[in-house]
Amino acid sequence: MDDALYLLTSMVDYFGMASSLWLALYLLARGFPSRVTIRAVIVLLSLYVFFLSASLNLRIQIPGTTALRAVMVTVGLSVWCDLTQKLLPQKVQNKNRWVITVIYILGGITVALLISTPEAFVLEKTNLIYVGRMQLGFQYTVYGITELITSLAILYNLQSGRKAKVGQPNPYFAAASILAVCVVGYGILALALTPPMPRLVQDGFIASAVIFLGISVA
């Protein structure tokens, strides 16, 4: 069972890594200097680093890589939220600009906290095919709150786009955003739950979101 899970996780991580990098370079070449494209590229590059770290961790266990992946998820999700707002009508963007400011501030605090306390993640060397475990405490609370608020903001922007119709995201982008929110829900629970939960589900959600995001922006 573990051997099959290891193989599937490795395949998904490699696919996600290759897809993220290829789509980031493709969109950068085709869409620069579009503000929407640049944000999509930042999201894709952060997910590329996520998958690169995840793939390497299956073979070489380096302390602190779980914290790095959490940082990449935080960065990618924050910029993704900004991206969803950039697709809304300008009037709505101006009205809700403060939301993105708050998201970036929370994201910055979370990133600083994760980088400064990588020891918050435990059993890194034994969590090869499972989501990294995090001690319950201040770091977990801040990380969870930030990801939850950002996810709610993404869903709110999608709903605002649907109501406004002008700037309404296409179905591929909406699917990608919902998958990103699913990653957050699964990740927050898996960080603390016992027994450990497979990385395959989380990484599969992210890889699927990458594909839908690349198609929608292209």
N, C-alpha and C positions, 0 to 999 in steps of 0.2 A: 504493500500500500504506500509506504513512504517513498519507495523507489519510483513508483508511478507519479506520485505527487511532485517529487523532485524534478522529474523529467518534464512534466507539464508546466511547472512553474518556470523552469529554465527556458522552455520554448516561448512562453508568453513574455517573459522579461526581454529575451533577445528580439522578439518581434516588436514589442513596444519601443525598445531602444532604437532599432533601425527605422521604424516608422516615424517616430518623433523627430529624429534628426533629419531624415529625408524631407518630411513635410515642412519643417522649419526652414530649411535651406531653399526649398521650392517656393514657399510663400514669400520669403525675403527677396528672392530674385524677381518674382512676378509682381509683388504688391508694394514694394518700398516706394515712397515713404508714407503710405497710408497708415493712419493712426490705428485703425482696426487691425490691419495686417501686422504691424509692429507688436501689438499686444498679443496677438495670436502666436507670433514667433517666440515671444518671451515665455508664454505658457508652454509651448512645445519644447523649448530648450530646457526649461526647468524639469519637465517630465522626462526628457532624454537623460539628464543627470540622475533623476530618480531611478530609471530603469538600468542605467549603467551601474550605479551603486548596488542595486538589487541583484543584478546578474553577477557582479564580482563577488558579492557576499556569499553566493552559493558555493564559491570555490576558495576564496581567501577571506577569512573573517578578520576584518580590521575594526578595532574599537572606535565607536563614534559614528559609524556609517548609518546606523538606525536614526540617529539625530539628524544626520545630513538629509536622509530621505524625508523626514518630517518637515525639515526646512523647505525642501523643494516643493512638497505638497502645499505648504502655507503660501509660498511665493506664487506658485501656479494658480492656486485658488483665488488669491487676492487680485491678481491681474485678470483672471477670468471674470471676476465680478465686475471689474472696470470695463472689460470688453462687452459684457452684456448691457452695461449702461450706455456705452458708445453707440449701440445700435438703436437707441431710443431717439425720439424727436428731440431737437435741441432744447425746446422749452422744458421738457421733462428732465433732460440732463442737467440744465441749470438749476432747476428746483431741488434736485436730489444730489447735487455735487458733494454736499457735506457727508453723505453716506459713504462715498468712496474715500473721502479723507479719513473718516473714522476707521474704515476697513484697513487702509494702509497703515495707520498708526497702530492698530491692534496687531496687524501682521508683523510690523517692525519689532514690536515688543516681544511677540512670540518667537520670532527668529533669533533675537538677541538672547532670549532665555534658553532656547534650545541649544544654541552654540555654546553658551557659557556653562551649561549643566548637562553635558552628554551622558553623565553617569545616571541620569534619571531613567535611562533605558537599561533594563537588566537582562541577563542571560543571552547576550547577543551571540555568543559562540554556539549556542544550542538552538537558536531560533532560525535555522537555515530556511525552512519551508513554512514557517509560521510568522504571523505579524509580530513585530517587535513589541516586547512587553514594556510597560511604563509604570513606575511606582505611582500609586495614588498620592496626590499631594498638590502643592501649588503649581508646579509645572504642568501637570496633567489638567488641572482646572483651567489654567489660562489657555493652554492649547485647545482644549475642548470647546471653551466658550468662543474663542476666535473662529474656529472652524464652523461652529454652529451658526454664529451671527453672519459669517460670510456666505454660508449656504442659503440661509433665509433671504439674504439680500439678492443672491442670484435668482432664486425662485420669484422674488418680488419683481425683479427687473423683467423676467420672462413674462410674468402676468401683465405688467405694465405695457410691454411691447404688444401683447395680444390684444389688449384693450385699445391701444392707440392705433393699431393696424399699420400706420406709417412707421416703418422701422421694425415691423414685426419680424422676429427671427425666423429663418426657415426651419423646417422640421428637423434637419440634420443637426443644426446648432442647438435646438431645444433638447434633442435626444442626448447630445454630448453633455449639455449642462446638467441634465437630470442624472446622467451616469456619474458626473463629478460629485454631485450631492450624495449619491449612493455610496461613493468611496468614503466620504466623510463619516456617514452614519456607521458603516461597517468598521472603519478604522478606529473611531473613538471607542466603540464597544470592544473591539479586539485588543486594544491596548491594555485593557485591565481585566478582561474576562478570563476565567479558568474553566476548561482547559484552553490552551492556545488555539487560535483560529487560523486556518490556512491562508497564506499570502496569495495563493492562486486566485481567490475570489477578488481580493482588492486589486491585484495587478491586472486581472482580466477586465475589471470595470474601467481602470485607467486606460488600458490599451484600446478598448472599444471607444472610449471618449476621445482619444487621440485621433482615431480614424474619422469619426463623425465631425470633429472640429476641423480637421484638415479639409474634408470635403465641403463643409458649409462655407468656410472662408474663401476657399478657392472658387 
